Amino acid sequence: MDLKEVMAINMRRLRYDKKLTQEELAERSGLSMRYVGSIERGAVSASVSVLGKVAVALDVDPCDLIRPPKR
């Protein structure tokens, strides 16, 4: 599993846990809803800056977004 996929899975899970829509996450992070959806599908690689914005919007440590899931 590559890092793009790991971030997609974690971002979606954390967003669901916070009961946020993609639109709400996009608004909180200052990103477009289309871009948030692309990250969650693993279609694009997020920059470190975007990783930070998403982490702040979700109120999590940026490492939580790129930490591989436990098996």
N, C-alpha and C positions, 0 to 999 in steps of 0.2 A: 504494500500500500504506500503510495507516495504522499508527500507532505500536503499536496493540494487536496487529496482525498481525505486525509486526516482532518484538515481544517474544515472541509465541507461537512463532514459527519459531526464534529464537535460543535461547530457554529449552529447547525440546525438543532442539535440536541439542547444546547444551552438556550437557544431562542425559544424552543418549545417549553423548557423548564420555567422560563420567565413569562410564559404565556404572551409572547409578542408575535405579531405578524411580521412578514418581511418588510412591509411598508413602515411599520413602527420602528423596526430596527434601522431601516434606511434613514428615516427622519432623525433618529437619535444619533446616528453615526455621521450624518452629513453626506451619505452616499446615495446613489440612485437605487431605486427598488430593483431595477433591472440588473445592476451590478451585484447587489446582495444576492439575488437569485442565481446569478452566474457563479458566484463563489460557492454557494451551497450545493450547486450541481457539480462542482469540481471542474467547471469549464474554463476558469481563469485562475491564475496564481495571484494572490493578493500581495501587495508590497508590505514592507515592514510598517510603513505609515498607516496603511489600511488596517493591518492587523491591530495596531494600537487603537485606532478609532473604534473598531468593532469591540475590542476588549473593554474600552471605557463605556461604550453604549450598553454592553451586557453586564457591566460591573463585575468583571472577572480579570484574573491575571492573564496577560497575553499568552503565557505558557499553557494555560488551559485550552487554548484554541489549537495548539499544535502538538499537544501531548498525545502520542499514540494510545488507542484504547487498550485497556487491560484484557488479556485473553483468558 
